[in-house]
Amino acid sequence: MSSDLPITSRNYHAKIVLISGTRVVLREVLFGEQVKLAGNRFATEVTPMQHGRFRLIQDKGGVRAPVDLRAQNVDRLTRRGANAPAGGLGPMPKPSPADADVFDLSHAGIPYSGRIEVFNGRGALHGTDEATGEAQVILLRDVQVMEVRRRKGEARQASAEEVAAYYDRPDEAREGASGSVIEPWPLPGVSTADINTAASGGTSEEHA
């Protein structure tokens, strides 16, 4: 069954390779944002993203296709043009203009590619540096590769109300702001498999 976590949850750790080639491990890591302030400045504090989500701007055959994804469900993130075969070993070469700021990522096991936008500022990571034991902030713009060990909540059975709400929906996918698609369907802690299992009166053994 799926995890049931608040949108502000921190993950266990993230192994990060910076564009410079430096390797960092952050414990209790939050993938959040630094809010933009007046005068083109940004807050120093890293706070959870709005609704716990970022917007990925995909390119589908030349058509702009935005999708809103939960920040805490990112498993892996690789900047296009990174030294991925070497695990991000060494400084990152300059990408082609078409690949600038494009990320290939795994989100809850599903692959995506696109440019990451946050709603209130700029993407950033906050956690405890494993080497120094001190709090550290890393900007998304400085990340070459990131691998995350995600925190998962306790499994729970879908309720009768959740099952009813699921089958009462007119569409399989809900729409977010500006026509973006929210994936997966944002019912906290419940997957489609959970809903189908609950509707049939069974018990799901699936975990997200």
N, C-alpha and C positions, 0 to 999 in steps of 0.2 A: 504494500500500500504506500501511497505517497507520503512525503514529509509534511508536517504541519508546523511551519515556522513563521514568526513575525518578519516583516520586511526589513527590520533593522538588524537581523542576525549577522554575527561575524562568523566567518569560516575558520577552520582550524589553522590553516597556513597557506601561504602562496610562495612558490619558488619563482623568482623573477630574474630575468636577464635584462639589464638596461641597454639602451642603444649604444652606450659606451663599451659594453661587453662585461661590465661589473655584474656579479651575481649577488642577489640578496634573498634572504628568506624572512618573510614577515609572519609572525604568529598572531593568532586572533585578528585576522585581517578583515577590514571593511573596504569594499569597493563602493566608494561614494562620490561626493562632489565637493568642490570648494565653491561656495556661492559667489557670484559676481557682484561686486560693490560699485559704488560711484567712482568715476575717474579711471575706469578700466582696471580696477584693482580687484583682488580676490581675497576672500576670507582665508585665514591660515588654518582654521579648523576644517576637518573633513567630516561632513555630515551625510546621513543616508540620502540617497537620491529621492526625488519626488516620487511617491508611490512605490519606492524601491526599484524603479525601472529606469533603463536608458533606452534611447531610440537608435536602432541600427538602420542606416540608410543603405539599402541594398540596390544593386543595379540589375534589373531583370531585362536583358536584351535592350539596354538603352533606356528603360523606363524606371523611374525612381519608385522604389518599393519599400517604404518604411515599415518596420516592425518593432514593437515595444517588448523588451525582454527583461526579466528579473535579474538584477545585478548579482545577487547571491547565488544564482544558478549557473554562473560561468565556470566551466571546468578547465578550459584552456583557451588562451588568446595568443595569437601570433601575428605580429605586424607583417604585412605583405612586403616581401623582399628581405626578411630577416634571414639570419644564418640558421634556418630551421634544421637542415640535415645534421648540423653540428650541435644542435640543442641551443642555438643562439650563442655559440662560442665566438668570442671576439667582437669588436665593434661592428655595428650594422652598416653595410654599404648604403650609399644613397639610392633610394628607390626611384623607379621611373615616375614621371609626373602622374601617370594614370593610377599608380599604386600608392601614391602619397596618402598616408593616414588611413589606409584600408587595412582592416583586420580580418583574418580567418579565425573563427572561434567555434568552440564546442559549448553548447548551452544545454544543460541537462541531457547530454549525450547526442544532441542534434546539431549538425554542422550549419554554420551561417557564414556569410562574408559581407562586409560593408564598412561604412564609416560610422563611428560611434559618436552620438550627440547626447549630452545630458541637458536637462531642462533649465537649470538655474545657474549654471556656471561652467566649470571644467571638471573632467573626470580625474579622480585621485584615489590612491590607496593609503590606508592608515593601519598600522599594526606595530608590533614589537619586534625590533630587529633581533633575529636569533643570535647573531654574533656579539652584539653589544648589550642586549637587554634593554635598550632604550626605545622610546616611541619614535617612529619614523613615518614621514609622508613621502610618497612617490607619486609624481604626476603621471597620468596615463600617456602623455605625450613623450615621456622618457622611457616607456616600456617597449622592449623588443619582443620578449616572450614571457608568458605567465602561465604557470600550472597551479591549479587550486585544489586543495583537499576540502571538499565542501562538508559543512555540518548538516546533518539530517535530523529531522524531528521524529517524534514517536509516531508509529503507524496508528491509524484510527479508521474505524468503519464509517462509510458514508451514511449520513442520516436519511430518514425517509423524506424529510423536507428538501435535502440536497438532491436526492434522486428526482423528486418532483420538479424542482427548479431546472434541473438539467434537461429533462424531457419536454419542459414547457418552452424552452428556448426556440426562437424562430430559425436561428442559424447555428452552424457548428462552431463558428468563430465569432467572437464579439469584436466590435470596432472600438478603438481608442480615439484619442484626440487627433484631429486633422486627418481622419480616415485611416490611421495606422491600425494594423491588426495586432491584437494582444495574443501571444502564444506562450505557453499553452493556456487553455481557458482558465481564467484566474479564480478558481474556487479553492480557497486555502486548504492544502493538505489532501485534496481528493483528485485523483486522475480519472480518465475515462474508464479504465479497467475497474477502478474502485466502484464507480457508479453502476456499471453493468453487473458487477458481482453483487452489490447491494440490492439491485433491482431483482436479481434472480434468487436472493435469499442466501447466497453463499458467503464465504469469507475469503478475501484476497490475501495472497502471500507476497504480492509484488511490493517492492520498495523502490522509491525514486532515487 
